[in-house]
Amino acid sequence: MSRTEREVPILTDVVQLKAGKGGGRSTTQSGARHVPLSEATLDALQAELVSRTLDVTGELLHNAVKDMEAVMFERVLDRLRATLPDLVDDALRQYQAGQHNND
């Protein structure tokens, strides 16, 4: 979709307005008219965007950590399942060999 097909102004439109390049009411290349936002409105919008972005990022990271924990848990459990029988067998054989030496 080209910029001329969009109805919603993009970030560069907002930046141009904030920088004073809008000259009052302005028109995007798509022909959509919009009113420049006040400093306070732009600051509130920025704070809202940052807040929402951080919320989504935090949720995604939290879920990624949970997924990694689950993978690590399974890997450790799999290694334990593979190693434990041999470990117990070796310990029992060593104990049994020690018992014969003590008799």
Buried (B, 14 or more C-beta within 10 A) or exposed (E): EEEEEEEEBEEEBBEBBBEEEBEEEBEBEBEEEBEBBEEEEBEEEEEEEEEEEEEEEEEEEEEEEEEEEEEEEEEEEEEEEEEEEEEEEEEEEEEEEEEEEEE
